[in-house]
C-alpha cells in the first residue's frame, strides 16, 4: 500500500525539528506532528530563555564521557553530528554563537527565539508538512511494525517510517507530558522515569533564602553518615529547597538515595578555605572590627541574605560585637560556613524538571541508526531516550545529534 509520507515524526521539539530538516534534506517526504500551536515551544524556555545550544567540548569521546557509562551509546550520533557540527550549523544559518563559562554555547543575541525561528524557516524551506494542534490518540501496530497513527480527531496518518521525539516529563506546560512513554510501552518497549529536578528540604526557614544565588560552593549529600555525592559550582535557594546546576546534576542520585532512606545535604560556602584557615580569617575579621556588630562584619564572608539565618542557627546575637565573640561562637559559625545542613524531603517532581532522565532503555535502540530493536519501522530521538548529562548544553546536544542521525537513517533505511 502506497503511503503518503516516508517519515512521520511525532513531536516538534529540538530533536523532532532537527530530524525533520535532515530527513527532508535526504529526500524523504516528511510529516511533523505537534500537539502545541507551533513547533519549538520548549526551546524558548531553555537556558533561561537564552537557549544553551550546546557545549564547546567538540571531542566526541570527551563529550560522551559526561554521560558516564551510557556515553558510548552517543558516539555514533556525535561523530555524525556533534558539538562542532552543531556550532557550524547555527553559524552558517545566521545564528551566530558565543561561548560562556563552563563551555556553554549561546546565540550571540541571547534570544532562544532566534533558534526556534531558524528551524521554522528551515522546515518551511525543506517542504516539511507540519500539523500543529494535533494530538496522537493511538499508534496502531501489527507484530513488529507500526501501521498507522490515529489522532484525537479520528484522522489517520500513515507513513513508511515513524519517529517518536516527544521528550520526557519535564516542563509539562510546554506539552512534555510523557505521552511517548505510554506509546512506547504499548509497542513493547520498557521505560524508566527519573528526572533532573530541584529538591525540597524539610527546614521551613529556607523560605527566607528564596532567590539567593550561590557561586563557587561545594555541596555534598550524605546517607548513613557516608558521603554519597559531591559537586562544586552554582546553586540557588527556592522557597522550599534548592535548585541550580549542582542540584540538578545531583538530583538523579539523590532520588536513588531517597528510595533507600533519609538523606542530608551539606553546603560548604568556603570550599577554598579549610577549617583552620577559616578560623584565622574569622579571628582577623573580628579583631579588625572589634566594635562592630557581627551582622555587619560577616558581609565580607557571606551574602547578606544568608546572615540572619546563620546567626539564628549559630545562636549568636546579630548585634554582638566582634570583641565579644567567643571561641564557641566561632566554632559554631565555622561549622555552619563549612557544613551548612539541610534535610532532603523529596525531589520537586517532573512539573519543575528541566530534563527527563530515564526513558527508552539504550539496549532497545540501535545506536548506529536510532532505530527501535523491537519495532522495525520506528525510530527514537531526543529526551525520550534514557540519556541524561550535566547541565551546560549537553542534553540539548543529545537532541540535535540523535535527531540528525535518526532523520538521516530513517530517510535512507529500507523497510
DRENDO-1510 file (C-alpha; in Angstrom, 1 decimal, always signed):
<recs>
REC; n; res; u; v; w
REC; 1; UNK; +0.0; +0.0; +0.0 .
REC; 2; UNK; +1.4; +3.4; -1.0 .
REC; 3; UNK; +1.9; +5.7; +2.0 .
REC; 4; UNK; +1.6; +9.5; +1.7 .
REC; 5; UNK; +4.7; +10.1; +3.8 .
REC; 6; UNK; +8.1; +8.5; +4.0 .
REC; 7; UNK; +8.5; +9.6; +7.6 .
REC; 8; UNK; +6.0; +10.8; +10.3 .
REC; 9; UNK; +7.7; +12.5; +13.2 .
REC; 10; UNK; +5.7; +12.8; +16.5 .
REC; 11; UNK; +7.0; +15.8; +18.5 .
REC; 12; UNK; +8.3; +19.1; +17.1 .
REC; 13; UNK; +10.8; +19.9; +19.8 .
REC; 14; UNK; +14.6; +20.2; +19.1 .
REC; 15; UNK; +15.1; +16.6; +18.2 .
REC; 16; UNK; +12.0; +16.4; +16.0 .
REC; 17; UNK; +12.7; +19.6; +14.2 .
REC; 18; UNK; +16.3; +18.6; +13.5 .
REC; 19; UNK; +15.2; +15.1; +12.3 .
REC; 20; UNK; +12.6; +16.7; +10.0 .
REC; 21; UNK; +15.1; +19.0; +8.4 .
REC; 22; UNK; +17.7; +16.3; +8.0 .
REC; 23; UNK; +15.3; +13.7; +6.6 .
REC; 24; UNK; +13.9; +16.1; +4.1 .
REC; 25; UNK; +17.5; +17.0; +3.0 .
REC; 26; UNK; +18.0; +13.3; +2.4 .
REC; 27; UNK; +15.0; +13.3; +0.1 .
REC; 28; UNK; +12.2; +12.0; +2.4 .
REC; 29; UNK; +8.7; +13.3; +2.3 .
REC; 30; UNK; +8.2; +14.3; +6.0 .
REC; 31; UNK; +5.2; +15.0; +8.2 .
REC; 32; UNK; +5.9; +16.7; +11.6 .
REC; 33; UNK; +3.1; +16.3; +14.2 .
REC; 34; UNK; +3.0; +18.7; +17.1 .
REC; 35; UNK; +0.3; +18.9; +19.8 .
REC; 36; UNK; +1.2; +22.6; +20.6 .
REC; 37; UNK; +0.1; +25.5; +18.5 .
REC; 38; UNK; +3.6; +25.7; +16.9 .
REC; 39; UNK; +6.9; +23.8; +16.9 .
REC; 40; UNK; +9.8; +24.5; +19.2 .
REC; 41; UNK; +7.8; +25.9; +22.3 .
REC; 42; UNK; +10.1; +24.2; +24.8 .
REC; 43; UNK; +13.2; +25.7; +23.2 .
REC; 44; UNK; +12.0; +29.1; +24.3 .
REC; 45; UNK; +12.5; +28.1; +27.9 .
REC; 46; UNK; +15.9; +26.6; +27.7 .
REC; 47; UNK; +19.0; +28.4; +29.1 .
REC; 48; UNK; +16.8; +30.8; +31.0 .
REC; 49; UNK; +15.2; +31.9; +27.7 .
REC; 50; UNK; +18.6; +32.3; +26.0 .
REC; 51; UNK; +18.9; +28.7; +24.7 .
REC; 52; UNK; +22.1; +26.9; +25.8 .
REC; 53; UNK; +22.5; +25.4; +22.3 .
REC; 54; UNK; +25.4; +23.0; +23.2 .
REC; 55; UNK; +28.7; +22.8; +25.0 .
REC; 56; UNK; +32.0; +23.8; +23.4 .
REC; 57; UNK; +33.6; +20.4; +24.0 .
REC; 58; UNK; +34.0; +19.3; +20.4 .
REC; 59; UNK; +35.8; +16.0; +21.0 .
REC; 60; UNK; +33.1; +13.3; +20.8 .
REC; 61; UNK; +34.9; +11.0; +23.2 .
REC; 62; UNK; +35.3; +13.7; +25.9 .
REC; 63; UNK; +31.7; +14.9; +25.3 .
REC; 64; UNK; +30.4; +11.4; +25.7 .
REC; 65; UNK; +32.3; +11.0; +29.0 .
REC; 66; UNK; +29.9; +13.4; +30.6 .
REC; 67; UNK; +27.2; +10.9; +30.3 .
REC; 68; UNK; +29.0; +8.2; +32.3 .
REC; 69; UNK; +28.8; +4.6; +31.3 .
REC; 70; UNK; +25.9; +5.3; +28.9 .
REC; 71; UNK; +28.0; +7.8; +27.0 .
REC; 72; UNK; +29.3; +5.3; +24.5 .
REC; 73; UNK; +25.8; +4.9; +23.1 .
REC; 74; UNK; +26.1; +8.5; +21.9 .
REC; 75; UNK; +29.3; +8.1; +20.0 .
REC; 76; UNK; +27.8; +7.3; +16.6 .
REC; 77; UNK; +25.4; +10.3; +16.8 .
REC; 78; UNK; +28.2; +12.6; +18.0 .
REC; 79; UNK; +30.6; +11.6; +15.2 .
REC; 80; UNK; +27.7; +12.1; +12.7 .
REC; 81; UNK; +26.6; +15.5; +14.1 .
REC; 82; UNK; +28.4; +16.6; +17.3 .
REC; 83; UNK; +29.0; +19.8; +19.0 .
REC; 84; UNK; +31.4; +21.1; +16.3 .
REC; 85; UNK; +28.9; +20.4; +13.6 .
REC; 86; UNK; +26.1; +22.0; +15.7 .
REC; 87; UNK; +28.0; +25.2; +16.2 .
REC; 88; UNK; +28.8; +25.3; +12.5 .
REC; 89; UNK; +25.2; +24.6; +11.6 .
REC; 90; UNK; +23.9; +27.6; +13.6 .
REC; 91; UNK; +26.7; +29.9; +12.4 .
REC; 92; UNK; +26.1; +29.0; +8.8 .
REC; 93; UNK; +22.4; +29.6; +9.2 .
REC; 94; UNK; +22.8; +33.2; +10.6 .
REC; 95; UNK; +22.5; +32.3; +14.3 .
REC; 96; UNK; +26.0; +33.3; +15.5 .
REC; 97; UNK; +27.1; +31.8; +18.7 .
REC; 98; UNK; +29.3; +32.6; +21.7 .
REC; 99; UNK; +31.0; +30.6; +24.4 .
REC; 100; UNK; +30.5; +31.4; +28.1 .
REC; 101; UNK; +31.7; +30.0; +31.4 .
REC; 102; UNK; +31.8; +26.2; +31.5 .
REC; 103; UNK; +31.9; +26.0; +27.7 .
REC; 104; UNK; +28.2; +26.9; +27.5 .
REC; 105; UNK; +27.3; +27.9; +23.9 .
REC; 106; UNK; +24.6; +30.5; +23.4 .
REC; 107; UNK; +23.3; +32.6; +20.5 .
REC; 108; UNK; +25.1; +35.9; +20.4 .
REC; 109; UNK; +21.7; +37.6; +20.6 .
REC; 110; UNK; +20.9; +35.8; +23.9 .
REC; 111; UNK; +17.5; +35.0; +22.3 .
REC; 112; UNK; +16.1; +31.5; +22.3 .
REC; 113; UNK; +13.5; +32.7; +19.8 .
REC; 114; UNK; +16.2; +33.0; +17.2 .
REC; 115; UNK; +16.9; +29.3; +17.4 .
REC; 116; UNK; +13.2; +28.5; +17.1 .
REC; 117; UNK; +12.7; +30.8; +14.2 .
REC; 118; UNK; +15.7; +29.3; +12.4 .
REC; 119; UNK; +14.1; +25.8; +12.5 .
REC; 120; UNK; +10.7; +27.2; +11.5 .
REC; 121; UNK; +12.4; +28.7; +8.4 .
REC; 122; UNK; +14.3; +25.6; +7.5 .
REC; 123; UNK; +11.2; +23.4; +8.0 .
REC; 124; UNK; +9.4; +25.6; +5.5 .
REC; 125; UNK; +12.2; +25.8; +3.1 .
REC; 126; UNK; +12.6; +22.0; +3.1 .
REC; 127; UNK; +8.9; +21.5; +2.4 .
REC; 128; UNK; +8.2; +19.6; +5.6 .
REC; 129; UNK; +4.5; +19.2; +6.2 .
REC; 130; UNK; +3.5; +20.4; +9.7 .
REC; 131; UNK; +0.4; +19.6; +11.6 .
REC; 132; UNK; +0.1; +21.6; +14.9 .
REC; 133; UNK; -2.6; +21.3; +17.5 .
REC; 134; UNK; -2.6; +17.6; +16.6 .
REC; 135; UNK; -2.7; +15.1; +19.4 .
REC; 136; UNK; -1.9; +11.5; +18.8 .
REC; 137; UNK; -4.5; +9.2; +20.4 .
REC; 138; UNK; -3.2; +5.8; +19.3 .
REC; 139; UNK; -0.3; +4.2; +17.5 .
REC; 140; UNK; -1.6; +1.1; +15.7 .
REC; 141; UNK; +0.9; -1.7; +15.1 .
REC; 142; UNK; +0.8; -5.3; +13.9 .
REC; 143; UNK; +3.6; -7.6; +15.1 .
REC; 144; UNK; +6.8; -5.7; +14.6 .
REC; 145; UNK; +5.7; -2.7; +12.5 .
REC; 146; UNK; +3.6; +0.4; +13.0 .
REC; 147; UNK; +0.6; +0.5; +10.6 .
REC; 148; UNK; -0.8; +4.0; +11.3 .
REC; 149; UNK; -1.3; +6.8; +13.8 .
REC; 150; UNK; -4.8; +7.8; +14.9 .
REC; 151; UNK; -5.2; +11.4; +16.0 .
REC; 152; UNK; -7.7; +12.6; +18.6 .
REC; 153; UNK; -9.9; +14.0; +15.8 .
REC; 154; UNK; -10.1; +10.4; +14.4 .
REC; 155; UNK; -8.0; +11.2; +11.4 .
REC; 156; UNK; -5.3; +8.7; +10.4 .
REC; 157; UNK; -1.7; +9.2; +9.4 .
REC; 158; UNK; +0.3; +6.5; +7.5 .
REC; 159; UNK; +4.0; +6.6; +6.7 .
REC; 160; UNK; +6.8; +4.2; +5.8 .
REC; 161; UNK; +8.7; +5.1; +9.0 .
REC; 162; UNK; +7.9; +6.7; +12.3 .
REC; 163; UNK; +10.0; +8.7; +14.7 .
REC; 164; UNK; +9.0; +9.5; +18.3 .
REC; 165; UNK; +10.6; +12.7; +19.7 .
REC; 166; UNK; +8.1; +13.6; +22.3 .
REC; 167; UNK; +10.6; +14.3; +25.1 .
REC; 168; UNK; +10.0; +13.3; +28.7 .
REC; 169; UNK; +8.0; +14.7; +31.6 .
REC; 170; UNK; +9.9; +18.0; +32.1 .
REC; 171; UNK; +8.1; +21.3; +31.8 .
REC; 172; UNK; +4.6; +19.7; +31.2 .
REC; 173; UNK; +3.2; +23.2; +30.4 .
REC; 174; UNK; +5.1; +23.0; +27.1 .
REC; 175; UNK; +3.5; +19.7; +26.2 .
REC; 176; UNK; +6.1; +17.4; +27.7 .
REC; 177; UNK; +3.6; +15.1; +29.4 .
REC; 178; UNK; +5.2; +11.8; +28.8 .
REC; 179; UNK; +2.8; +10.6; +26.1 .
REC; 180; UNK; +5.7; +9.0; +24.2 .
REC; 181; UNK; +6.4; +6.7; +27.2 .
REC; 182; UNK; +3.0; +5.1; +27.1 .
REC; 183; UNK; +3.1; +4.7; +23.3 .
REC; 184; UNK; +6.5; +3.1; +23.5 .
REC; 185; UNK; +5.3; +0.7; +26.3 .
REC; 186; UNK; +2.3; -0.3; +24.2 .
REC; 187; UNK; +4.7; -1.0; +21.4 .
REC; 188; UNK; +6.7; -3.4; +23.6 .
REC; 189; UNK; +9.4; -1.1; +25.0 .
REC; 190; UNK; +10.2; -0.6; +28.7 .
REC; 191; UNK; +10.5; +2.7; +30.4 .
REC; 192; UNK; +12.3; +4.3; +33.4 .
REC; 193; UNK; +11.3; +7.8; +34.5 .
REC; 194; UNK; +13.5; +9.8; +37.0 .
REC; 195; UNK; +14.3; +13.5; +36.2 .
REC; 196; UNK; +16.8; +16.3; +36.7 .
REC; 197; UNK; +14.8; +18.4; +39.1 .
REC; 198; UNK; +15.1; +20.8; +42.1 .
REC; 199; UNK; +14.8; +19.4; +45.6 .
REC; 200; UNK; +12.6; +20.1; +48.6 .
REC; 201; UNK; +14.0; +20.3; +52.1 .
REC; 202; UNK; +12.4; +20.0; +55.5 .
REC; 203; UNK; +13.7; +23.2; +57.1 .
REC; 204; UNK; +10.9; +25.8; +57.0 .
REC; 205; UNK; +13.3; +28.7; +57.3 .
REC; 206; UNK; +14.7; +28.0; +53.9 .
REC; 207; UNK; +11.9; +30.3; +52.5 .
REC; 208; UNK; +13.8; +33.2; +54.0 .
REC; 209; UNK; +16.6; +32.5; +51.5 .
REC; 210; UNK; +14.4; +32.3; +48.4 .
REC; 211; UNK; +16.2; +33.7; +45.4 .
REC; 212; UNK; +19.7; +33.6; +46.9 .
REC; 213; UNK; +22.2; +32.5; +44.3 .
REC; 214; UNK; +25.3; +30.7; +45.4 .
REC; 215; UNK; +28.5; +30.7; +43.4 .
REC; 216; UNK; +31.7; +28.6; +43.9 .
REC; 217; UNK; +30.2; +26.4; +46.6 .
REC; 218; UNK; +30.6; +22.7; +47.3 .
REC; 219; UNK; +27.5; +20.6; +48.1 .
REC; 220; UNK; +27.7; +17.1; +49.5 .
REC; 221; UNK; +25.0; +14.5; +50.0 .
REC; 222; UNK; +25.2; +12.0; +52.9 .
REC; 223; UNK; +23.3; +8.9; +53.9 .
REC; 224; UNK; +24.1; +6.9; +57.0 .
REC; 225; UNK; +26.9; +9.3; +57.7 .
REC; 226; UNK; +28.6; +8.4; +54.5 .
REC; 227; UNK; +29.3; +10.9; +51.6 .
REC; 228; UNK; +27.4; +9.7; +48.5 .
REC; 229; UNK; +27.9; +12.6; +46.1 .
REC; 230; UNK; +29.6; +15.9; +45.9 .
REC; 231; UNK; +29.6; +18.8; +43.4 .
REC; 232; UNK; +31.2; +22.2; +43.0 .
REC; 233; UNK; +29.7; +25.2; +41.3 .
REC; 234; UNK; +26.4; +27.1; +41.5 .
REC; 235; UNK; +23.1; +26.6; +43.3 .
REC; 236; UNK; +20.0; +28.6; +44.1 .
REC; 237; UNK; +17.7; +28.7; +47.0 .
REC; 238; UNK; +14.0; +28.4; +46.2 .
REC; 239; UNK; +11.0; +29.0; +48.5 .
REC; 240; UNK; +11.1; +25.4; +49.6 .
REC; 241; UNK; +14.5; +24.0; +48.8 .
REC; 242; UNK; +17.3; +24.2; +46.3 .
REC; 243; UNK; +17.8; +24.3; +42.5 .
REC; 244; UNK; +20.6; +25.4; +40.2 .
REC; 245; UNK; +23.2; +23.4; +38.2 .
REC; 246; UNK; +24.7; +21.5; +41.2 .
REC; 247; UNK; +21.4; +20.3; +42.5 .
REC; 248; UNK; +20.0; +19.4; +39.1 .
REC; 249; UNK; +23.1; +17.4; +38.3 .
REC; 250; UNK; +22.8; +15.5; +41.6 .
REC; 251; UNK; +19.0; +15.1; +41.6 .
REC; 252; UNK; +19.1; +11.7; +40.0 .
REC; 253; UNK; +21.5; +10.2; +42.6 .
REC; 254; UNK; +19.5; +12.0; +45.3 .
REC; 255; UNK; +16.3; +10.3; +44.1 .
REC; 256; UNK; +18.0; +6.9; +44.2 .
REC; 257; UNK; +19.2; +7.6; +47.8 .
REC; 258; UNK; +15.8; +8.8; +49.0 .
REC; 259; UNK; +14.4; +5.4; +47.8 .
REC; 260; UNK; +16.7; +3.8; +50.4 .
REC; 261; UNK; +16.0; +6.2; +53.3 .
REC; 262; UNK; +16.7; +9.7; +54.6 .
REC; 263; UNK; +19.5; +11.8; +53.1 .
REC; 264; UNK; +21.1; +15.1; +54.2 .
REC; 265; UNK; +22.8; +17.8; +52.2 .
REC; 266; UNK; +25.7; +20.0; +53.4 .
REC; 267; UNK; +26.8; +23.2; +51.8 .
REC; 268; UNK; +30.4; +24.4; +52.1 .
REC; 269; UNK; +30.2; +28.1; +51.4 .
REC; 270; UNK; +34.0; +28.4; +51.6 .
REC; 271; UNK; +35.5; +25.3; +49.9 .
REC; 272; UNK; +38.8; +27.1; +49.2 .
REC; 273; UNK; +39.4; +27.5; +53.0 .
REC; 274; UNK; +39.9; +24.6; +55.3 .
REC; 275; UNK; +38.7; +24.8; +58.9 .
REC; 276; UNK; +41.9; +26.2; +60.3 .
REC; 277; UNK; +42.4; +28.9; +57.6 .
REC; 278; UNK; +38.7; +29.9; +58.0 .
REC; 279; UNK; +39.1; +30.2; +61.8 .
REC; 280; UNK; +42.1; +32.5; +61.3 .
REC; 281; UNK; +40.1; +34.6; +58.8 .
REC; 282; UNK; +37.2; +34.9; +61.4 .
REC; 283; UNK; +39.7; +35.9; +64.1 .
REC; 284; UNK; +41.2; +38.5; +61.9 .
REC; 285; UNK; +37.9; +40.0; +60.9 .
REC; 286; UNK; +36.6; +40.1; +64.4 .
REC; 287; UNK; +39.8; +41.7; +65.7 .
REC; 288; UNK; +39.8; +44.3; +62.9 .
REC; 289; UNK; +36.2; +45.1; +63.6 .
REC; 290; UNK; +36.1; +44.9; +67.3 .
REC; 291; UNK; +33.4; +47.4; +67.9 .
REC; 292; UNK; +31.1; +46.4; +65.0 .
REC; 293; UNK; +28.1; +44.1; +65.3 .
REC; 294; UNK; +28.8; +40.7; +63.9 .
REC; 295; UNK; +25.9; +41.2; +61.4 .
REC; 296; UNK; +28.0; +44.0; +59.9 .
REC; 297; UNK; +31.2; +42.0; +59.9 .
REC; 298; UNK; +30.0; +38.9; +58.1 .
REC; 299; UNK; +29.1; +40.5; +54.7 .
REC; 300; UNK; +32.8; +40.2; +53.9 .
REC; 301; UNK; +32.3; +36.4; +54.0 .
REC; 302; UNK; +28.6; +35.8; +53.2 .
REC; 303; UNK; +25.7; +37.1; +51.2 .
REC; 304; UNK; +23.7; +39.5; +53.4 .
REC; 305; UNK; +20.5; +37.4; +52.9 .
REC; 306; UNK; +22.2; +34.4; +54.5 .
REC; 307; UNK; +23.5; +36.2; +57.6 .
REC; 308; UNK; +20.2; +36.3; +59.7 .
REC; 309; UNK; +19.7; +32.5; +59.1 .
REC; 310; UNK; +23.3; +31.8; +60.0 .
REC; 311; UNK; +23.1; +33.9; +63.2 .
REC; 312; UNK; +19.9; +32.1; +64.3 .
REC; 313; UNK; +21.3; +28.6; +63.7 .
REC; 314; UNK; +24.6; +29.5; +65.4 .
REC; 315; UNK; +22.6; +31.0; +68.3 .
REC; 316; UNK; +24.6; +34.3; +68.1 .
REC; 317; UNK; +23.0; +37.7; +68.7 .
REC; 318; UNK; +23.5; +39.5; +65.5 .
REC; 319; UNK; +24.2; +42.7; +67.5 .
REC; 320; UNK; +27.0; +41.1; +69.4 .
REC; 321; UNK; +30.3; +43.0; +68.9 .
REC; 322; UNK; +33.4; +41.5; +67.3 .
REC; 323; UNK; +35.4; +41.7; +70.5 .
REC; 324; UNK; +32.7; +39.7; +72.3 .
REC; 325; UNK; +32.6; +36.7; +70.0 .
REC; 326; UNK; +33.7; +33.6; +72.0 .
REC; 327; UNK; +35.7; +30.6; +70.9 .
REC; 328; UNK; +32.5; +28.5; +71.0 .
REC; 329; UNK; +30.7; +31.2; +68.9 .
REC; 330; UNK; +33.4; +30.9; +66.3 .
REC; 331; UNK; +33.3; +27.1; +66.3 .
REC; 332; UNK; +29.5; +27.1; +65.7 .
REC; 333; UNK; +29.9; +29.7; +63.0 .
REC; 334; UNK; +32.8; +28.0; +61.3 .
REC; 335; UNK; +30.9; +24.7; +61.2 .
REC; 336; UNK; +27.9; +26.4; +59.5 .
REC; 337; UNK; +30.1; +28.0; +57.0 .
REC; 338; UNK; +31.7; +24.7; +56.1 .
REC; 339; UNK; +28.9; +22.2; +56.7 .
REC; 340; UNK; +25.6; +24.0; +56.4 .
REC; 341; UNK; +23.0; +21.2; +57.0 .
REC; 342; UNK; +19.7; +20.7; +55.1 .
REC; 343; UNK; +17.4; +17.6; +55.3 .
REC; 344; UNK; +16.2; +16.5; +52.0 .
REC; 345; UNK; +12.5; +15.9; +51.9 .
REC; 346; UNK; +11.9; +14.9; +48.2 .
REC; 347; UNK; +12.6; +15.8; +44.6 .
REC; 348; UNK; +10.3; +18.5; +43.4 .
REC; 349; UNK; +8.9; +16.5; +40.5 .
REC; 350; UNK; +8.5; +16.4; +36.8 .
REC; 351; UNK; +6.5; +19.7; +36.7 .
REC; 352; UNK; +9.6; +21.6; +37.6 .
REC; 353; UNK; +12.2; +19.3; +35.9 .
REC; 354; UNK; +14.4; +20.7; +33.2 .
REC; 355; UNK; +15.3; +17.4; +31.7 .
REC; 356; UNK; +13.8; +14.0; +32.0 .
REC; 357; UNK; +16.3; +11.3; +32.7 .
REC; 358; UNK; +15.4; +7.7; +32.0 .
REC; 359; UNK; +13.1; +6.8; +29.1 .
REC; 360; UNK; +13.6; +4.2; +26.4 .
REC; 361; UNK; +16.4; +1.8; +27.5 .
REC; 362; UNK; +19.6; +2.1; +25.4 .
REC; 363; UNK; +19.6; -1.7; +24.8 .
REC; 364; UNK; +16.3; -1.3; +22.9 .
REC; 365; UNK; +17.7; +1.2; +20.4 .
REC; 366; UNK; +20.4; +0.7; +17.7 .
REC; 367; UNK; +23.0; +3.4; +18.4 .
REC; 368; UNK; +24.1; +3.4; +14.8 .
REC; 369; UNK; +20.6; +4.4; +13.5 .
REC; 370; UNK; +18.4; +5.3; +16.5 .
REC; 371; UNK; +16.1; +2.6; +15.2 .
REC; 372; UNK; +14.0; +0.5; +17.6 .
REC; 373; UNK; +15.2; -3.0; +18.1 .
REC; 374; UNK; +11.5; -4.1; +18.7 .
REC; 375; UNK; +9.5; -2.2; +16.0 .
REC; 376; UNK; +11.3; -2.3; +12.7 .
REC; 377; UNK; +9.9; +1.0; +11.2 .
REC; 378; UNK; +10.2; +3.0; +14.4 .
REC; 379; UNK; +13.0; +5.4; +15.5 .
REC; 380; UNK; +13.6; +7.4; +18.6 .
REC; 381; UNK; +15.5; +10.7; +19.2 .
REC; 382; UNK; +16.0; +13.3; +22.0 .
REC; 383; UNK; +14.9; +13.3; +25.6 .
REC; 384; UNK; +12.7; +10.2; +25.3 .
REC; 385; UNK; +15.9; +8.1; +25.2 .
REC; 386; UNK; +17.5; +7.0; +28.5 .
REC; 387; UNK; +20.4; +9.5; +28.4 .
REC; 388; UNK; +21.0; +12.5; +30.7 .
REC; 389; UNK; +24.1; +14.6; +31.0 .
REC; 390; UNK; +25.1; +17.5; +33.2 .
REC; 391; UNK; +23.7; +21.0; +32.7 .
REC; 392; UNK; +25.6; +23.2; +30.3 .
REC; 393; UNK; +24.3; +22.3; +26.8 .
REC; 394; UNK; +25.0; +18.6; +26.9 .
REC; 395; UNK; +21.4; +17.5; +27.0 .
REC; 396; UNK; +20.3; +19.7; +24.1 .
REC; 397; UNK; +23.2; +18.4; +22.1 .
REC; 398; UNK; +21.7; +14.9; +22.6 .
REC; 399; UNK; +18.6; +16.2; +20.8 .
REC; 400; UNK; +20.5; +17.7; +17.9 .
REC; 401; UNK; +22.7; +14.6; +17.5 .
REC; 402; UNK; +20.2; +11.9; +17.8 .
REC; 403; UNK; +17.6; +13.8; +15.8 .
REC; 404; UNK; +20.0; +14.4; +13.0 .
REC; 405; UNK; +21.1; +10.7; +12.9 .
REC; 406; UNK; +17.5; +9.4; +13.2 .
REC; 407; UNK; +16.3; +11.7; +10.5 .
REC; 408; UNK; +19.1; +10.7; +8.1 .
REC; 409; UNK; +18.8; +7.0; +8.8 .
REC; 410; UNK; +15.0; +6.9; +8.7 .
REC; 411; UNK; +15.1; +8.6; +5.3 .
REC; 412; UNK; +17.7; +6.2; +3.9 .
REC; 413; UNK; +16.7; +2.9; +5.6 .
REC; 414; UNK; +14.7; +0.1; +3.9 .
REC; 415; UNK; +11.6; -1.4; +5.4 .
</recs>
